[in-house]
Every structure is written in C-alpha cells, then in structure tokens.
Amino acid sequence: MDPSARAISQYSNTSDRLALRVAILSYDTNPQTWYSWLEQRLDVTGDVLEVGSGTGELWRHIDSSRARLTLTDFSSAMCDKLRELQLPQAAIRQCDAAALPFSDSSFDLLIANHMLYHLDDPEAALREFARVLRPGGRLRVSLNGRDHIQELLELGAAVGRESPILDAARITAETAPDLLSICFEDVSAERFPGAFVVHGPEPVLGYLASWSDEPMTAAQQADARALVEQKIEREGRFEIRKNMVLFSATRSRPLS
C-alpha cells in the first residue's frame, strides 16, 4: 500500500486515529506547547492556506483573526471536523494536496503541518504549494525525523504492531531540505525541543492502536502494557524521544 492509499484507509472516513496521535502532544516535557511554539514562527497574516488540516487542531490554539484563512483536506470526515470549528471567515475545501483548486499566486502563507509524508509524490505537492504562493510567499512545513518516537516504534515491533508510515514515507526531516530547495529559497530548519513522557500505559496503547485498521489483539495489548509498566517501574516514567522539525522557506524562484 502506498502512502496516500494508507492515508485514505486511516483518515478518509474517521478522525479517531488522528486524535489518538495528536493526544501524545499533551505529554511533552517542553513547557511551551507545539502550537504555541509554531504560532511564534508562522506569522498568520494575509491570505493563508493550510493543506492537510486534519481536525483543525492547530486553529484551536492559534489566532487567525488577522488572516483570510482557507483550510483543506482530502478527507470528507476531516472537512466535517473543520466545519465544526466555525472559524470566522474560514473557507473549507476538500481537495488533493497535489492538485489544489486555487489560482496561481493566491496566498501569502502556506502551512503543511505533519502531512507531506502521507503523499505518494511530495515533490508534486511542493510544486503546487509554490504555484499557489505569491512571489515572496512563505512556506511552513513540519516533518518528523526518522528517529521520531523511536521507543514507540521499538515497542510496536516487539509486540507485532509495527508502524506502516516510516518505511513508506517519501519525505522526512532528513530529506526535506533537498526537496524544498527545488521550488523554494531561503530554506531553514528548526527542531522543536523536548520529549514525550508518560506515567501510564494508556497513551502508548492508544498510539499503537492508531497504526492499523485492525484492532490490537488482547495479547498485543497485554504485552505492550507489561513492557511499558516494567519500564515505568524501573525508571519512574516512559520517555519517548521526538524529532519534530519546522522548515521555513520562501517562494521566489520562477517555476519551471
């Protein structure tokens, strides 16, 4: 299954799996939340497009009052969630990230928050991003490194619940600079500091459960719970390293 087909299977008809993954953010050791940290770096003003908005969690935390906001997602279930936010003057469009239904040079800022690794062809999407941005327009893309949530990946492998996303991803924080440089200038990266720390097994089990259409077996749940509880007993906590990176770039080159 390719990344976009996997995204369709996981997200097209439900927002539950995404909610389970977003929940891990509440266990961050950084006193500044991911959303607060992002807000300081986005400058949400002018005509703003978010591609792959998901449930719109970003806009529960970030002020959009100075922007003309357009939110998109390929999933009808996600678009329903976006409409529930009832953001003033926000347009909601269901569309493909690699075939955006907007005219050239329509936006001042484009945000792609943890979504590019779900795509078959992230380069095609980045070319679309450049097309709809105005010259001098700003791109903000967040991605994970290959060692992100390594402890969860190892735990999943140990209990037979492997993540399908990492091996299929056609862009990561390590490969992003080269791809971004094809269509954008002034590419820079900043890593969000901290780690996730939990003191019980439930957030971990929820995250593992989100990786597949198939529910975890009773044996998988029991094994994962035991491993997490053993580590908490030894170390006082279950720490999950993270590697979340925000890339910033400018649309200034003529497109070819």
N, C-alpha and C positions, 0 to 999 in steps of 0.2 A: 504494500500500500504506500503510495507516495504521500508527501507531507500534506498537500491540500486535501486529498481524499481522507486522510486521517483527521484533519481539522473538521471536515464535513461530518464525519461519523461522530466526533466528540461534541461539536458545538452547534450544528445546524438546527437541531430541534430542542435543545435544552441549554440552560445556563448553569446547571448544577455543578458540572465538573470544573468550570472556570471559577465558580465561587469557592470550591474546595481549595483550589490553588492560591487564589487571592488571600484566603484566610491566613496562610502562613506568614504574610507580611506583618500581622499583628504580634508576632513573636520576635521581632527584630530587636537586637541589642542597641541599635543606633537610637539615641533619644529623639532624633529628627526622623519623622516618618518618610517613607519613599515618596509620598505625594507632596509633602512639604518641601523636600529636597528638590523634586522635579520642578515645582512651581517657581522656585528661585531661578531656574535655568531655562524656563520656557518663554517667558515674556508673552503672555497670552493677550495679544492685541491685534487689531485689524481683522482681516479675513482669515479664519483659522479652520483648517481641516484636520480631523483625526481619522486615520484609516485603521480599521480593525478595532473599533471602540469597545467591543465586547459588551459588558453590562453597564458601561459608563462610569465605573467606579472612580476613575480619575476625576470626573466632574462633580463628584460628591465632596471632593476635598479642595479643588482648585477654583479660584474665582474666574469666571468667564464673562463678567459684566462689561469688560472693555473690548470684547470681541464679537464679531459676527461668526457664529460657530456652526460648522457642518460636521456631523458625526456619521460615520459609515461603518457597515459590517456586512459580510457576505451572508450572515445567518439571520433568518427571519425571527428566530427566538431572541437573538441579541437585540435586534432592532425594536422588538416589542419592549424589552427592558429599557432601552434608551428612551423610548416614548414615555415610559412611566416616570422618568426623571422630571419631565415637564420643565425643561430648561427654557427660560425666556428666549425667544428669537433663535432657537437652535433648530436647524434643518436636519432631518434624519433620512439617510438614503441607504437602501440595500444594494450593494454592488461588489464587484470583484476588484481587489486592490490593483490588479494588473490591467484593468480596463475601466478607469474612473470616468464617470459620466459628467465631466466638467470641461469647460473650455480651457485652452492654453492660458497660462499666466493669470489664474483666478485667485490665488491665495498668497498671503504673506507668510504664513507659518503652516507647516505640515508636521503632524505628530504621528509616529508609529510606535506604540508602546508595547513591547514584547509580543510582536505578531509576525515579523518577517520570516522567522524560522518555520512557520507553518506553510510557507508557499513553495510551490514547485520551482518557480523561477524568480527568486528575489531580485535579480538584476532587472528583469522586465518591470517589476513593480517600482524599483528605484527610478527607472527611466520615466515611468508615469508620474511619479512624485515630482521629478524635475520639470516635466511638461506642464503640470498644473500650477507650479510655483512661479511667481513673478521673478524676473531678474533681481538678484539680491535677496530673494526669499529665503527663509530659514527652515532647515530640516532638523528635527529632533527624533532620533531613533534609539530606543532602548533594546538591548540584547543581553543574553547571558553568555558567559564563558563556558568552555567545555567542562570545567571542574565545578560548575554551579551545582549546589545541593548534592555534592558527591556522597555524603553519608546516606542520603535517601536512595541514591542510585545503587549503592553497595547493599543497602538493606533490601531493596527490591529484588536485586539479583539473588541474594541469599535465600529468599523465601519464594522464588519463582514468580516474581511480579516485576519484570523488567520494564523500564520506561521505553516507549517506542519513539520518542521525539528526538533525542540527542543524535542517534545514529542516522536518522533520516534528514536532519536539519541541513539545509544547503547554505546557511549563513550562521555564523556565531560571532561572538565578540572578537575572536581571533582573526576571522577572515573578513570582517566588515570593512576595515579601512580601505582595502583594495577595491571592493565592490563600490563603496561610496564614492571613491575618487574617480570613477568612470564618468559620473554625471555631476559631481559637486566639487566645490573648492573649500578650502579652509576646514578640512575635516579634523576634528579633535575628539578625544575620548576622556571621560571622567568616570571613575569607578565609585559606586555607592558603598561607603564603608559599613562594616558591621557584620553580624552573623545572626542566624535564627537560633533561639534557644527555647526548648520546650521542657516541661517538667512532668509530662504525662504522655501516654502513647496515642491519644485520640487524634491530635493534629497530624501526626505521622501516618496513622492508618487512613485518615481522610485523604491525604495527599496521594498515597499509594493507590487508593481506590480510584482516584480520578484518572489513572493512566489507561484504563481499558473500558470497553463496553461491558465486558464480563465482570460480574462482582467477584471480589476476593473470596476464595474458599475459606471455610472455617479453619482449616489447617494453616493456610497462609496468614490469616488474621491472628491466630494463636501464636504462630512462630514469630511474626513481626512484633506482636505485643511483648512477648517474652524477651526478645533481643533488646527492645527499647527500654523495658523496665530494668533489665540487667545493667545496661549502661548507666541509667539514671541512678541505680543503687550504688554503682562503683564510683561515679563521677559527680553525682548530685544534679546532673542535667543531661539532656541530649542536645548536643550542639550540631548545627548544620551550617557548614561554610557556604557562603554565597559569592557569586561573581556576577554582579549586575552592573552594566556599563551603559552610560548615556553618551551617544555620539551626536555631535553638533556639526552642521555643515551649511554651506551657502550655495544657492543656485545662481551661478553667474556665467557659466560657460554656455556658448551656443550649443544646442542639442544637435546630434548627428544621427 
